Amino acid sequence: MSSQSDTAPYEVLDRLFDARHSCRGFRPDPVPQPTIRQMLNIARKTASWCNAQPWQLIITSGEATERFRRALLEQVDGGAKAAPDFLFPREYHGVYLDRRRECGFQLYETVGIARGDRVASARQGRENFRLFGAPHVCIVTTDEALGLYGAVDCGAFVSNFMLAAQSLGVASIAQAALASQSQFLRAHFNIDETRRVVCGISFGYEDTGHPTNRFRTTRAGTDEITDWRA
């Protein structure tokens, strides 16, 4: 049997990608701060445009998470409208709509929500603002002046943060839903007006018995996403 040291780096990376998924049910157990620091120490090496490294993070633990969770739910339950710093997609069409529907239908099926049940769908959507029960959340912001490229760089950081978490046995989910309440986040966390909220990442240890963690989304094949030129 081969040891871990015999495993090629690309195989380790491939396994991490295979294992990582968007966790929608967490245990309450906190992640030790040294582990969170390890995750950050890996992700901070993310490549960025002109090495700008535009990401700035707010990470909550303990009571800070609970205060945020309570306040965010109160905000959303009070009827707050979505007002993200970055425009959400204008529309999903073609294959993008197909993929979005596949993900949604799989999620609803795992929790027993019938198609067309808007009340139950809204209840499940509210779980985003409950952070799916996660003990930690990471709010990712970029500098306003860096525009689109700053946001793209932060997207790369988010992906690497989640892979780093996976490598240390920590589950996560990137959440654009949190960015929909960017003004509330700015006030709650005293975020400077020069910063733009990209997304949040809820993270912690996976509740493996939670039904929403049973399904996996599919990925397009290499030849579906590549136009080969020679």
C-alpha positions in Angstrom: 0.0 0.0 0.0 1.4 3.4 -0.9 1.9 6.0 1.8 0.8 9.6 1.6 4.3 10.6 0.7 4.0 8.5 -2.4 0.9 10.3 -3.6 1.6 12.8 -6.4 0.6 16.4 -5.6 -2.0 16.5 -8.5 -3.7 13.4 -7.0 -3.9 15.1 -3.6 -5.4 18.2 -5.2 -7.8 16.2 -7.3 -9.0 14.3 -4.1 -9.6 17.6 -2.3 -11.7 18.9 -5.2 -13.7 15.6 -5.2 -14.2 15.7 -1.5 -15.2 19.4 -1.1 -18.8 20.3 -1.4 -21.1 23.1 -0.2 -22.1 22.1 3.3 -25.6 23.1 4.4 -25.7 21.5 7.8 -23.0 22.1 10.4 -22.3 20.8 13.9 -22.0 23.5 16.6 -18.5 22.5 17.6 -16.1 25.4 17.0 -13.0 25.0 14.8 -9.8 25.6 16.9 -8.2 28.9 16.1 -4.8 27.3 15.2 -6.7 25.3 12.5 -8.4 28.5 11.2 -5.0 30.1 11.1 -3.6 27.2 9.1 -6.5 27.6 6.6 -5.7 31.3 6.2 -1.9 30.7 6.0 -2.6 28.5 2.9 -5.2 30.7 1.3 -3.2 33.9 1.7 -0.8 32.6 -1.0 -3.5 32.9 -3.6 -2.4 34.6 -6.9 -3.9 38.1 -7.6 -3.8 40.8 -10.3 -0.5 42.7 -9.9 -0.2 41.0 -6.5 -2.8 43.4 -5.1 -4.1 40.8 -2.6 -7.3 42.8 -2.3 -9.1 40.4 0.1 -9.8 41.5 3.7 -11.6 39.2 6.0 -13.8 39.3 9.1 -14.0 35.9 10.8 -16.4 35.3 13.7 -16.4 32.7 16.4 -18.4 32.1 19.5 -20.7 34.9 20.6 -19.7 37.1 17.7 -21.2 34.4 15.3 -24.4 34.2 17.4 -24.8 38.0 17.5 -24.4 38.2 13.8 -26.8 35.2 13.2 -29.5 36.7 15.3 -29.1 40.2 13.9 -29.0 39.0 10.3 -32.2 36.8 10.7 -33.9 39.8 12.3 -32.9 41.9 9.3 -34.1 39.4 6.7 -37.3 38.4 8.6 -38.1 42.1 8.8 -38.4 42.2 5.0 -35.0 43.7 4.1 -34.6 43.7 0.3 -31.5 42.4 -1.4 -29.0 45.1 -2.1 -25.6 43.6 -3.0 -22.5 45.7 -3.7 -22.0 43.7 -6.9 -24.9 43.1 -9.2 -26.3 39.5 -9.1 -26.7 37.7 -12.5 -29.2 39.4 -14.8 -30.6 36.0 -15.7 -29.7 32.3 -16.0 -30.4 30.8 -19.4 -29.5 27.7 -21.4 -27.1 25.4 -19.7 -26.6 27.8 -16.8 -30.3 27.6 -16.0 -30.2 23.8 -16.3 -27.4 23.6 -13.8 -29.0 25.9 -11.4 -32.3 24.0 -11.5 -30.4 20.7 -11.1 -28.8 22.0 -7.9 -32.0 23.4 -6.6 -34.1 20.3 -7.3 -31.5 18.1 -5.7 -31.4 20.2 -2.6 -35.2 20.4 -2.3 -35.6 16.6 -2.9 -33.2 15.8 0.0 -35.3 17.8 2.4 -38.6 16.8 1.1 -39.7 20.0 -0.5 -42.2 19.5 -3.4 -41.7 21.5 -6.6 -43.8 24.6 -6.4 -43.9 24.7 -2.6 -42.9 28.4 -2.2 -43.3 28.4 1.6 -41.0 25.5 2.1 -38.6 26.8 -0.4 -38.4 30.2 1.4 -37.9 28.4 4.7 -34.9 26.5 3.2 -33.6 29.8 1.7 -33.7 31.4 5.1 -31.2 28.8 6.3 -28.6 30.8 4.3 -29.1 33.6 6.9 -28.9 31.2 9.8 -25.5 30.3 8.3 -26.7 26.7 8.1 -25.9 26.4 11.8 -22.2 27.0 11.3 -20.1 28.2 14.2 -18.0 30.6 12.1 -18.5 32.9 9.2 -15.9 34.7 7.1 -16.9 37.9 5.4 -14.8 38.7 2.3 -14.4 42.2 1.1 -12.4 44.0 -1.7 -11.3 47.5 -2.3 -13.9 49.5 -4.2 -11.2 51.1 -6.5 -10.1 47.7 -7.8 -13.5 47.0 -9.3 -14.1 43.7 -11.2 -10.5 42.5 -10.9 -10.5 42.9 -7.2 -13.7 40.8 -7.0 -12.2 38.1 -9.3 -9.1 37.9 -7.1 -11.3 37.5 -4.1 -13.1 34.7 -5.9 -9.8 32.9 -6.3 -9.1 33.4 -2.6 -12.5 32.0 -1.6 -11.9 28.8 -3.6 -8.5 28.3 -2.1 -9.8 29.0 1.4 -12.4 26.3 1.0 -9.9 23.8 -0.4 -7.5 24.6 2.5 -10.4 24.0 4.9 -11.2 20.7 3.3 -7.6 19.6 3.6 -7.9 20.1 7.4 -11.3 18.4 7.7 -13.3 21.6 7.9 -16.5 22.0 5.8 -17.6 25.2 4.2 -20.0 26.9 1.9 -19.6 30.2 -0.1 -22.6 32.4 0.2 -23.6 35.2 -2.1 -26.8 35.4 0.0 -24.8 37.2 2.7 -23.6 39.8 0.2 -27.2 40.6 -0.6 -27.3 42.4 2.7 -24.1 44.3 2.2 -25.2 47.5 3.8 -26.3 45.6 6.9 -22.9 43.8 7.0 -21.1 47.2 6.6 -23.0 48.6 9.6 -22.8 45.5 11.8 -19.1 44.9 11.3 -18.1 48.6 10.9 -16.7 47.9 7.4 -15.2 51.0 5.8 -17.2 52.6 2.9 -14.2 52.0 0.6 -14.7 48.2 0.9 -17.2 46.1 -1.1 -18.7 42.9 0.2 -17.9 40.0 -2.2 -19.5 37.1 -0.3 -19.5 35.2 3.0 -18.1 31.7 3.8 -19.8 29.8 6.6 -17.6 27.0 7.9 -17.2 24.4 10.6 -17.5 20.7 11.0 -20.0 18.9 8.8 -23.1 17.4 10.3 -22.9 14.2 8.2 -26.4 13.1 9.2 -28.0 16.3 7.8 -30.0 15.5 4.7 -28.8 18.5 2.7 -25.2 17.1 2.8 -26.2 13.9 1.0 -26.3 15.2 -2.6 -23.5 16.3 -4.9 -23.7 18.6 -7.9 -22.3 17.5 -11.3 -19.5 19.2 -13.2 -19.2 19.7 -17.0 -16.6 17.5 -18.8 -13.3 18.9 -20.0 -14.4 19.0 -23.6 -17.7 20.7 -22.7 -15.8 23.7 -21.4 -12.8 23.9 -23.8 -12.5 25.0 -27.4 -9.3 23.4 -28.5 -7.2 25.3 -31.0 -4.1 24.1 -32.8 
